[in-house]
Amino acid sequence: MKWRGRERSSNIQDRRGTGGMGGFGRMGGNPFGRNGGGMRLPIPTGRAGGGGIGGIVGIIVILGIIWFATGQNPLDMLTGGGGAVAPAGSSAQSRPLPEAGEDELADFVGVVVRENERLWEDVFAQNNLDYTPPQVILFTAQTNSGCGVADARTGPFYCPVDQSVYIDLSFYDELRSQFGAPGDFAQAYVLAHEVGHHVQQVTGILPEFNRARQGLSQEEANRWSVRIELQADCYAGIWANYAGQQNLLENGDIEEAINAADQIGDDTLQERMQGYAVPKTFNHGTSQQRMTWFQRGFQTGDVSQCDTFAANV
Ligand SMILES: [Zn+2]
């Protein structure tokens, strides 16, 4: 991606190297642990829009499954509900200072975030709406968020409570080495996906999901979640289209993003980790779905093509 020398967002908060919350221990063990243990949902009621909002403020659940022994969970978002964001850490493995190369990465993030702001300001303006962009918080190891403790192990996420994207830049190393998704445009896709969740927040889709999920079974909630996530992938594709219009794309960029979408599909991740996939637990979409929706956004550049709720996903 041709990003050097371009304007950076002023909505970046750099909390790297501040010492954060202190050290933490790697979770290890069962990578499904948090998802399985953290959410307790009532018996299905058949209502789609029913549940109250009582449980929303307070403890927050991470929707996704935690992958790999490091506990990374790529491209997650936070929603209201029961459960904990991150267990209180104990042992010592903090990383007090940004690692070499991360300052350039922070510059890159600043540019990508700024270009996302331009895109969504345009889209909202075309609909006579104001757009307030999210804050993007760079952190090391752990930091406080409106959704509880943000932990590097969970991967980048969007917190609707404080309307902020959280990312520990070391995730990008993992994206390349563990998830098999190298390249700067894979990294840009991650950010654009999380910004996509913010767009869902301000358009009301994410709050609606958070209300509805109170009355949904786990499997029903997963099905909603897939549509939420695929829409964020489609929005990331819309941004890729916009990046093309701004002449930011280099050869191979789109392939990097599509490969990332492929590598972090639920089926691919589960098969890689445990040797088989359990479709009813999917909450982000299969590799094919994620690639398809990213490409739909990229090819059309049309937000109305991202209605994953009306579509047969
Ligand atoms: Zn997501």
Residues whose N, C-alpha, C, O or C-beta is under 5 A from the ligand:
A	BS01	ZN	L75 D76 M77 E229 A232
